[in-house]
Amino acid sequence: MPIISISKLSKTYTSGFTALRDIDLAIERGEIFALLGPNGAGKSTLINIVCGIVTPSSGTVLVDGHDIASAYRAARRAIGLVPQELTTDAFETVVNTVSFSRGLFGLTPNPAHIERILRALSLWDKRNSRLMTLSGGMKRRVLIAKALSHEPRVLFLDEPTAGVDVELRQDMWRLVRDLRQQGVTVILTTHYIEEAEEMADRIGVIRRGEIILVEEKAALMRKLGRKQLTLHLQKPITAVPPDLSDYELAVAGDGSELVYTYDTRAERTGITGLLTGLAAAGIRFNDLHTEQSSLEDIFVGLVREERAQA
């Protein structure tokens, strides 16, 4: 049974703006799920509904088997949320604010658990510091510690590394992997494509309030990715020969390279025909290599398509 089951979820605000349309999504236990989409696509609205912050217009959401409407407390108890905004109690100490967050869920104190979290987030040395004295990166760590204080089974990270330093980003990635090893399900929204590429088991793309695809990361890159075949020529050329105009070719490297871009989804790549055409045109090459597009290339392509349709 998925730990999160979303069915026919929609949200229309009083202004008439529809933020989400008939979302169906199942997130499996123990996976890292990345939700990608341009600004305004509906990522935060979706997270806020699951976390009980925003009321849906229609549809159902189950968290660990609990309906977020009829069994709100049990559903919310299973969730840890790390929001984008740095909202913290400025005059409280780190250890007290994290311990207080645990108490909000009706749990008995567990100093050993709080210590483990603070050590994992490199906050133990700052445990008695007031939040107002911390840097932005340290405050972000505190937000994560608060979200983990009540030992949730699901952790939402909404743009977790926006504006943080490389060290904190690496610490977060390490912590997320450790949490998965402990059976915690992690859902993150991110604009840092390398974050999804590095971390996620599956990736969902949301656009205009609709989930347009959900794929395992490797499958997504195979299905939507494009490859480039770069030929290193024996003699430079200045332009693509007219007889090869049907191919998606570009001259690069001051004429010493010929780059062929092809779609990995096509039945035929066209490489055999291209090589035959090159031989007929008298173009020889010394070496060649292929390069798979990154997840960032795929995402940029989806966003470009979104803008073209707008």
N, C-alpha and C positions, 0 to 999 in steps of 0.2 A: 504494500500500500504506500503510495507517495506520501511524503511528509507534508507537502502543500498541494492541495487540489483546488484549482480555480475553474469555475464553470460559468460561461455566459455572463461574464462580469462586464458591466458598463457603468460609466459615470458621466452624467451630464449636469453641469453647474446651472445655477439659476439664471446666469447670463445667457444660457442657450448653448454655451460651448461644450462640445462632447470631447472629453479627455480620453475616454476608453470606450472601445466598441467590441462587445461580445468576445472578451478574452477567455480563451481556454488554455490552461497551462498546468502541467503536473511536474513537480520538482521532487526528485528522488532523495531518499535518505542518504546522508553522507556525501553528497556530491557538492562540487563547487560550480555554481551556475552564474554566468555573467550575462547581464542584461545591457545590451547596447542600443543606442538610438540617439538621434540628434536632439538638441534642446527643444523642449516642448512636445516631445514624442509621447510622453505619458509615463516615463519611468518612475518618477517620484510619486505620482498619483497612485500607481499600482502598488508600490511599497507601502504608502500611507494607508491604503485600504486594507491590505493584509495585516498591518500592524494596528488597525482599529482607530487610526487618527482621522481618516476621511470615511464618510458613509457612502457606500455604493448606491447607485440608482437601481440596479438590478443585478441578479446573479448570486452565486454562493462561493464562499471561500472556507475551506477546511484546513486547519493547521493541526497536525498530529491527531487528526480525527475529530477535532473540536470545531464547531461552527463559530465563526468570528462574531456572528450576531447573537445566537441563542446561548452560546457558552463562551462569552467574551473573556472572562477571567482565566479560564483554563487555556484558551488559545493564546492569549497575551503572555501567560506565564512561560510558554514554550519559546517565546521570541526574544532575542536581543537585537536592539536597533542602534546603529551608529549613524546619526544624522549628519548632513553636510555642515550645518551651522555649528559654530563653536559656542554653545550656550552652556556655561558652567557657573557654579556658585563661587564668585570671586574670592570671598573671604574664608571659605572652608578649606581644610587641608585635603590632600589627595586621598589619604587612607580613609578619612571620615566620609568624604563624599561617595567613594566607591562602596564602603560598608553600608551607608545609608540607602544607596540604590538597591542593595540586596534586601534590606528590610522592607522596602516598598512592596515587595512581592510576598511578604509574610513569612520569609524564611528566617530561621534562627541564625545568629552570628556564626561565621566560620572564618576566623582569622587566618587559618592555614590556606584556605582557598584564595582569600584576598591577597595573601602574600605571593602565592604562585602566579596569579595574574599580574601583579605589579612587577614581579621579577621578569616575567616573560616579555613585558612591555618596557623594560629598562626604566621602571618608575620607582623601584624600591628605595633608591637613594633619595628620591624626592617625596617620599611618603608623608613627611611632616611639613612639606612646603605648602603655602597657601596658593590656590589656583591662580590668583592675580599675579603671582611672581613668575609663572611659567611661560615659556615660549609657545608660539602657536602650535608647533609640532608636538610639544609635550602635552598641551591641552587636548590635542587630537588623540594622543595615547590614553589620556584619562577617559575620554568618551568611550573608547573601546573597552577599557577596564570596567566602566559602569555597565556597559551592555552585557558583559560576561559575568557580572557579579552574582547573578541568580542562576548560573549554570544552564543557560538556554540550550534547546536542541536545534534551534534555527537562529542564525546570525545574519542580519541584513547590514550590509555596508554600502551606504549611499555616497558615491564619489569619495571613497575613503582616503585616497592619497592626493586629492586636489590641493595643490599649494604646499605640499610637505617635501622635506628633503629626501635625498636618495637613501640615506641610512634608515630613516623611518619607513620608507616604502619597502625596503628589504626586510626590515623587522616585521612589518605587517604580513608580507608574503609568507615569511617563515611561520608566524603565528597561525595564519590561516591553514597552512599545511598541517600543523600540529593539531589544530582543532578538528580537521577532517579525520586525522588518525584516531581521534577520540570519538568519532561518530557524529560530530556536529555538521549540520548542513549549512553551507555558506552561500548567500546570494549577494552579488555585488553589482552595482551600476558603476560604470566608469567611462571616462573619456580617454583614459590612457590605454590605447589599444594593446600595448605590450603587456599590460596587466592581465587582460583577458587571455591573450595568447600564452602568457606564462603560466597562469593559474587555473583557468577554467577547464572543467570536464565537458560541459556543454555551454552553448552560447545561444541566446535568444536575441532577435533583433526586433525592436518595436518601432513603428513608424505611423504617425498620425493616429495614435491610439489603438493600433492593431498590431498583434504579433504576426509578423510576416514570415518568420521562419524560426525554427528551433532545431538545432543540429548539434551532434557531437563536434567538437572543435576540428578534429582532423577531417571529418566528413564534410563539414562546411567549407573548409579550404580546398578540398578536392572538387566539390561541386561548383562553387562560385569563383574559385581562383582562376587566374590566367597565368600562363607561363610565357617566358621569353626565351627564345633561342638566339644566342649571340654568336655570330660567325666572325672569326678573326681572319681578315682577308690577306692574301699574299700581296696584292697591290691595291692601293687606295682607289676609291671611286668617288665621284662628285654627286651622283644622283642614282636613284633606283632605275634600272633599265625599264623602258616602256613595256616590254614583254612580261615583266614581273609585277605590273601595276595591280593585278588582282589580289596580291598578297599584302598583308598588313606589315609593310617593311619600313624601316627607318635607317638612315645612314647616321652613324655615330663615330666617335673617336677620330675626328678629322678625316673621315672617309675610310678609316682602316677597319671599321666594324659595320656589320649589317645586322640589325636587330629585327627578329620576326616574333610578333606577339600572336598567340593563338589561344583559343578557348579550350580548356580541358574538358568541358562538357560536350564538345562536338564529337560526332561519330568518328570523324577523321581529323587529324591535326593538320594535314596538308604538307607535312614536312617532306615526305617523299617527292611530291610534285615540285616543291620549292627547290630541292637539291637538284632535281633533273633540269629545272629551268635555269638554275645558276650555271650548271655545266654547259648548257646550250648557249648561254650568254657569254661564256668564256670567263666567268668569275670563279677564281679558285680561292680556297681558304686553307689556313694552316691548322686551325683548331676551332672548337665550338663548345659551348656549355649552355645549360638551361638553368633557369631561375624561377622558382615558384613565387607567386605574389604573396605578400604577407596579409595577415588579417586586416591590417590598416588599409591596404589597397582595396580590399573587399568592402570595408566599411565606408571608405571615401566614395567608392562607386555607388553604394546604396544611397548615401546622402546626396550625391550629385543627381541621382535619379529622382529623389524626393524633391529637390529644388526645381528640377525640370518640369515636374508635374504640378508644382504649386501655381 
